[in-house]
């Protein structure tokens, strides 16, 4: 009986050692981006908005919702890589506004501040972002579009509460 107990003790220690050793086989910086998406993936930004709009009164940015479908070891970082343009948009002007900080990518959110609209032409700006963490990186091509226009359509204006 004594030998049997000693054998069980040694077997248990061996199992514990294997379990702890196998934990070290998990790679640092796990990153999964196959389902990455912004919903909605088009953000409307307008130069002319009604008085009382937070973009005018407070300089609030046009902001995406947080990206969905990205999983991995924290911290997960995002950065602007490039932009494709359509309908008269200007890629160089957009990239210049990113460098000035008037367009920001942070924490899975993209923001375009009203100041950026002063140098951007009307059109569609479709972004490619890089998501990365320790040891892993992925490009999220054509992941979100900003559609810059002069005037906010009347049906979009905020309704006043009675």
Rosetta blueprint (number, residue, H / E / L):
1 X L
2 X H
3 X H
4 X H
5 X H
6 X H
7 X H
8 X H
9 X H
10 X H
11 X H
12 X H
13 X H
14 X H
15 X H
16 X H
17 X H
18 X H
19 X H
20 X H
21 X H
22 X H
23 X H
24 X L
25 X L
26 X L
27 X L
28 X L
29 X L
30 X L
31 X E
32 X E
33 X L
34 X L
35 X L
36 X L
37 X E
38 X L
39 X L
40 X L
41 X L
42 X E
43 X E
44 X E
45 X E
46 X E
47 X E
48 X E
49 X L
50 X L
51 X L
52 X L
53 X L
54 X H
55 X H
56 X H
57 X H
58 X L
59 X L
60 X L
61 X L
62 X E
63 X E
64 X L
65 X L
66 X L
67 X L
68 X E
69 X L
70 X L
71 X E
72 X E
73 X L
74 X L
75 X L
76 X L
77 X E
78 X E
79 X E
80 X E
81 X E
82 X E
83 X E
84 X E
85 X E
86 X E
87 X L
88 X L
89 X L
90 X L
91 X H
92 X H
93 X H
94 X H
95 X H
96 X H
97 X H
98 X H
99 X H
100 X H
101 X L
102 X L
103 X E
104 X E
105 X E
106 X E
107 X L
108 X L
109 X E
110 X E
111 X E
112 X E
113 X L
114 X H
115 X H
116 X H
117 X H
118 X H
119 X L
120 X L
121 X L
122 X L
123 X E
124 X E
125 X E
126 X E
127 X E
128 X E
129 X E
130 X E
131 X E
132 X E
133 X E
134 X L
135 X L
136 X E
137 X E
138 X E
139 X E
140 X E
141 X E
142 X E
143 X E
144 X E
145 X E
146 X E
147 X E
148 X E
149 X E
150 X E
151 X E
152 X L
153 X L
154 X H
155 X H
156 X H
157 X L
158 X L
159 X L
160 X L
161 X L
162 X L
